[in-house]
Structure formats: C-alpha cells, structure tokens
Amino acid sequence: MLPEPTERLTFRRMTGADLEAMAELLGNPDVMRYYPRPKSRAEAQAWIDWNLANYANDGFGLWVLHTTSDGSFVGDCGLTWQEVDGRRVLEIGYHVLPAHQGKGYATEAARACLDLALGPIGATHVTAIVNPDNLPSRRVAEHVGMNVETMTLDRDGRPIVVYALQRPVRSVSGS
Ligand SMILES: CC(C)(COP(=O)(O)OP(=O)(O)OC[C@H]1O[C@@H](n2cnc3c(N)ncnc32)[C@H](O)[C@@H]1OP(=O)(O)O)[C@@H](O)C(=O)NCCC(=O)NCCS
C-alpha cells in the first residue's frame, strides 16, 4: 500500500539502503529543531527498523519521498499509529530536507497520505501532532484541512497541538 504519486513527488518504502539519507535528514539540527535532539546514525537505523515493522504490522508507515523530476531525495512522509492521552490515533508525519523546504512538498505529500488514509485504509479520524511553536508543520496540517482538536502534553510532558480531520459518518436512516 502506497500513496498515489503527486504531481512532483513519489513515495516508496524505506529500506536499509536508506541509512545514509535518513541519517542526514534526521541528524540535521534544523529538521530536528522541535525534537529533543538530532538523531544519531544508530537512531536513524532504529527509525528505519520502526518503519519496516510498521509496514509489516499495519501495511503502512513513513515512506521515502523523491522528486519525480530528477529523483532527488526529499524526506519522508506517511502514516503511523501514535498515542495521545492514552488514545491510539492515526498520524500523518513529515520531514523535509532544508534544501527542499518552502516548495509545498510537505503539503503535497500530506494530502496524498490523507487520501490514502480516508480512502483505501478507511480511517475516519486522522491527526497531525505538532509542537505548538512549529509553525511550518502547523501550516501543513491546516493546508490539508485539519483543525486543532486538542492541546495537551506528550508522554514526556512536552506541549503538543493535535490537529485532526474527522470524516463525517453518513447517516443510514431513511428519514
Ligand atoms: C514541517 C515541514 C515538513 C514543512 O515542509 P515544507 O515542504 O517546507 O512545507 P510546505 O512547503 O508545504 O509549507 C508549509 C508551510 O511552512 C512554511 N515554511 C516552509 N519552510 C519554512 C521555513 N524555512 N521557515 C518558515 N516557514 C516555512 C511555508 O511558508 C508554508 O506556510 P504558508 O503556506 O503559510 O506559507 C518542514 O519544515 C520540516 O521538515 N520541518 C522539520 C521537521 C518537522 O518539524 N516535521 C514535523 C514534525 S510534527
């Protein structure tokens, strides 16, 4: 299961061969500004392993993004299960290399993931969990039609804003 390619981006599963690119992405201090710290190479490997497990268990996870124009590595984007206040929620996540930021790529990729979630996956509730100060990430959530659902703390006590999109459930009553 993969999101449909967009006008400018393609999705593919992460593999062990992506360690170099993922370590560069997740080890970048700008990309990790709203995380406790940039990830080490070993942590980037753990990120890949987590996504391999996600593909096996759920059929989806974070995917690698490339440009359709020349195949450049852009970052990752995809769907994972997260826990918020003891509740399991489906989340769209995204990380884009600084050289590719500000081109609308995260918004374009997140839209494709949302289509997959609400379509083939059959989700009725999709979230984006964001540090309140992370304005670019908040804008991506807003651009794909999400609204602030709650403001709370993550497992480590850090503030988070939970954006969500709830698909309306159609009434089956004939009245
Ligand atoms: C969040 C992130 C994925 C957005 O990627 P992107 O491809 O640049 O996003 P888009 O181009 O679709 O733009 C989304 C918004 O971010 C803004 N933005 C993008 N780059 C920016 C920058 N360097 N500084 C300030 N704002 C920026 C855009 O202007 C846009 O907002 P607007 O529509 O109001 O103008 C990217 O900034 C990133 O990788 N950040 C670090 C990782 C991260 O925090 N991920 C989210 C974890 S919840």
The ligand as a Gaussian input file, in Angstrom:
#p B3LYP/6-31G(d) Opt

LIG

0 1
 C        7.268000      20.956000       8.590000
 C        7.950000      20.709000       7.259000
 C        7.861000      19.219000       6.906000
 C        7.250000      21.527000       6.170000
 O        7.836000      21.161000       4.924000
 P        7.722000      22.075000       3.624000
 O        7.812000      21.156000       2.450000
 O        8.663000      23.174000       3.711000
 O        6.246000      22.617000       3.780000
 P        5.422000      23.448000       2.689000
 O        6.369000      23.968000       1.648000
 O        4.294000      22.594000       2.271000
 O        4.970000      24.706000       3.521000
 C        4.201000      24.626000       4.683000
 C        4.287000      25.931000       5.410000
 O        5.563000      26.045000       6.026000
 C        6.138000      27.301000       5.720000
 N        7.582000      27.140000       5.667000
 C        8.257000      26.258000       4.917000
 N        9.571000      26.401000       5.142000
 C        9.701000      27.369000       6.045000
 C       10.817000      27.943000       6.703000
 N       12.077000      27.537000       6.456000
 N       10.586000      28.924000       7.591000
 C        9.332000      29.318000       7.863000
 N        8.251000      28.791000       7.294000
 C        8.438000      27.839000       6.379000
 C        5.572000      27.651000       4.391000
 O        5.641000      29.033000       4.167000
 C        4.142000      27.150000       4.498000
 O        3.308000      28.039000       5.168000
 P        2.389000      29.097000       4.357000
 O        1.522000      28.296000       3.451000
 O        1.669000      29.795000       5.427000
 O        3.313000      29.963000       3.580000
 C        9.440000      21.129000       7.274000
 O        9.517000      22.459000       7.737000
 C       10.290000      20.235000       8.161000
 O       10.796000      19.209000       7.714000
 N       10.437000      20.615000       9.424000
 C       11.235000      19.842000      10.317000
 C       10.609000      18.501000      10.674000
 C        9.297000      18.691000      11.384000
 O        9.191000      19.533000      12.269000
 N        8.325000      17.865000      10.996000
 C        7.025000      17.906000      11.595000
 C        7.021000      17.184000      12.873000
 S        5.404000      17.374000      13.616000

